[in-house]
Amino acid sequence: MKKNLASILAIVAVVAICAALTVSAYTTEKSVNIEHADNVYVGSADDAGGLSIGAAGDSNFTNLVASGDITAGDDLTVAGSINTSGRLGTYNLPVTASTTVTNGILTEAQLIAYSQLDYTLTQAANTLTLPATSTITTMIPNSGDCIDFRIRNLSTTAASSTTVTAGTGMTIYEHLNNDEVLGGLQTADLQLCRLSTTDVTVYLQEWAASD
C-alpha cells in the first residue's frame, strides 16, 4: 500500500511539473513569462497575435519568429539581418519649432526624441548648428553607428533661409549640386555616422518641390 501510494505521488509530481512547464495553445492567459528560450513562436495562421516587449527588462532571443506584429516598448536592437515579407515602416516624429533668433543649436535630446524638425523662421536668415560630437555619445556611441534626421524649412518666403552648419568634431558631406542652405519650403535629409574616432560624418541631401 505504501509502495503504491509513493508511486501515485511520484506520478502526480511529474504531471504537476509538466503542467508548469507547458503553455497550452488554448490557454486563456494573456501574459506568459518565458525564460531562457532560444526560439519563441508567436501567433499562427489562425491567430495573428503579436509579441509585446515592455521596458521592464531586457528580452534576448536567439531566434524570434512572429506571424503577427512585434511591438517594443523600449529600444529594439537587432545584431543580425532583418528579413521581412511585408512593408518595413519607419515613422517620422516631427518637432515643430519657431524661432526669432539668428542662431539655433540642435541637441542630442531632440535628435533622439524626434526624427524631423519643422522649422519656421520669423527673420530673413538663420543658422542651425548641429551638436558637438562630444554631446551625442548616447545617440551614436559606437563606430559605424548612424541615425537619420530631416529638417524642413516651412517658411513660405524663399529668402527665409536656414544654413545648416557642422558641430565641433563634425564634417558635412553634401550632394554635388546642393549646398547647406535651405531656402523657404526646402528640406534636407541628414545621416549622422560615427567614425572610429569620436568624430562624426554628416551626409546632407537637399530637396525642393518640383512643381
C-alpha positions in Angstrom: 0.0 0.0 0.0 2.8 2.4 0.9 4.6 1.5 -2.3 1.6 2.2 -4.4 1.0 5.5 -2.6 4.6 6.6 -3.3 4.2 5.7 -7.0 1.0 7.7 -7.2 2.6 10.7 -5.5 5.6 10.5 -7.9 3.3 10.4 -10.9 1.3 13.4 -9.6 4.6 15.3 -9.0 5.7 14.7 -12.6 2.3 15.8 -14.0 2.5 19.0 -12.0 6.0 19.8 -13.2 5.0 19.2 -16.8 1.9 21.4 -16.4 4.1 24.2 -15.0 6.5 23.9 -18.0 3.8 23.6 -20.7 1.9 26.6 -22.2 -1.2 25.3 -23.9 -2.2 26.7 -27.3 -5.7 27.0 -25.9 -4.9 28.7 -22.7 -6.9 31.8 -21.8 -3.9 33.5 -20.2 -3.0 36.9 -21.7 0.6 37.1 -20.4 3.2 34.4 -20.3 6.7 34.6 -18.9 9.2 32.6 -20.9 12.8 32.4 -19.6 15.9 31.0 -21.3 14.2 30.3 -24.6 16.3 30.1 -27.8 13.2 30.0 -30.1 9.8 31.7 -29.5 7.0 31.5 -31.9 4.1 33.9 -31.5 0.7 33.7 -33.3 -0.4 31.3 -36.1 -2.2 31.4 -39.4 -5.5 31.5 -37.4 -4.4 33.8 -34.7 -2.2 36.6 -35.9 -1.3 37.8 -32.4 1.7 39.9 -31.6 4.6 39.9 -29.1 4.8 42.9 -26.9 8.2 43.6 -25.2 8.0 46.2 -22.5 10.6 48.2 -20.8 10.6 46.2 -17.5 13.7 44.3 -18.6 15.8 43.1 -21.5 14.5 40.2 -23.6 17.1 38.3 -25.5 16.2 35.8 -28.3 18.5 33.7 -30.4 15.7 33.4 -33.0 12.3 35.2 -32.8 9.6 34.2 -35.3 6.3 36.1 -35.1 3.4 35.8 -37.5 1.9 39.0 -36.0 3.2 42.4 -35.1 6.2 42.8 -32.8 5.8 45.9 -30.6 8.8 47.0 -28.5 8.1 49.4 -25.7 11.7 50.3 -25.4 14.7 50.2 -27.8 14.8 47.2 -30.1 18.4 46.2 -31.0 19.0 43.6 -33.8 22.5 42.3 -34.2 21.8 40.4 -37.4 19.8 41.0 -40.5 16.1 41.8 -40.6 14.1 39.8 -43.2 10.5 40.8 -43.9 8.0 39.7 -46.4 5.9 42.8 -45.8 6.5 46.5 -45.5 9.1 47.7 -43.1 7.9 51.1 -41.9 9.7 53.9 -40.1 7.6 56.7 -38.7 8.6 60.4 -38.5 8.1 62.0 -35.2 8.3 65.7 -36.1 9.0 68.5 -33.6 7.8 71.9 -34.6 9.9 75.0 -33.8 9.5 78.7 -34.5 12.5 80.9 -33.9 13.1 84.6 -33.8 16.9 84.2 -33.1 19.5 84.1 -35.8 21.4 81.1 -34.4 19.9 77.8 -33.2 21.5 74.6 -32.0 20.1 71.1 -32.3 20.6 68.9 -29.2 21.1 65.2 -28.7 17.8 65.0 -26.8 16.0 66.4 -29.8 17.7 64.0 -32.2 16.8 61.0 -30.0 13.2 62.0 -29.4 12.3 63.2 -32.9 13.2 62.3 -36.4 12.2 65.5 -38.1 12.4 69.3 -37.4 9.8 71.5 -38.9 11.4 74.9 -38.7 9.6 78.3 -39.2 11.7 81.4 -39.3 10.5 84.9 -38.5 13.6 86.6 -39.9 15.4 86.6 -43.2 18.2 84.1 -42.3 19.1 81.7 -39.6 22.0 79.4 -38.8 21.2 76.0 -37.4 24.2 74.3 -35.8 24.4 70.6 -35.3 25.5 69.4 -31.8 29.1 68.8 -31.0 30.2 65.2 -31.3 31.1 65.1 -27.6 27.4 65.6 -26.7 25.9 62.8 -28.8 27.7 59.8 -27.4 24.4 58.3 -26.2 22.8 58.5 -29.6 25.6 57.0 -31.7 28.1 55.6 -29.2 30.0 53.2 -31.4 32.0 53.3 -34.6 29.7 52.8 -37.6 26.5 53.8 -35.7 24.3 56.1 -37.8 21.0 57.9 -37.4 18.8 59.8 -39.9 17.2 63.2 -39.4 15.2 65.5 -41.5 15.0 69.3 -41.4 12.2 71.2 -43.2 12.2 75.0 -43.6 8.4 75.8 -43.5 8.9 79.5 -44.3 6.9 80.4 -47.4 9.4 83.2 -48.3 12.3 81.9 -50.4 14.7 84.4 -48.8 14.0 83.0 -45.3 16.9 80.6 -45.4 18.4 78.2 -42.8 22.1 77.4 -43.1 23.0 74.0 -41.6 26.5 74.1 -40.0 28.6 71.3 -38.5 29.1 71.0 -34.8 32.5 70.6 -33.3 34.1 67.3 -34.5 31.7 67.0 -37.5 32.3 67.1 -41.2 29.4 67.6 -43.6 29.4 65.9 -47.0 26.8 67.3 -49.4 25.5 66.3 -52.8 27.5 67.9 -55.6 24.5 70.0 -56.7 23.5 71.0 -53.2 24.6 73.5 -50.6 23.9 73.7 -46.9 21.4 76.5 -47.2 17.7 75.6 -47.0 15.5 78.2 -48.7 11.8 78.6 -48.0 9.9 75.3 -48.3 13.1 73.3 -48.8 14.0 70.1 -47.0 17.3 68.4 -46.0 17.9 64.8 -45.1 20.8 64.2 -42.9 22.6 61.0 -41.9 25.0 61.2 -39.0 27.6 58.4 -38.7 30.2 58.0 -36.0 33.8 57.2 -37.2 36.3 55.0 -35.4 37.3 58.2 -33.6 34.8 60.4 -31.8 34.3 62.4 -35.0 31.0 62.2 -36.9 30.4 62.4 -40.7 27.2 64.1 -41.8 25.8 63.3 -45.2 23.4 66.0 -46.4 20.9 65.7 -49.2 18.7 68.8 -50.1 15.3 68.7 -51.6 12.9 71.2 -53.2 9.4 70.9 -54.5 9.4 70.1 -58.3 6.1 71.8 -59.0 
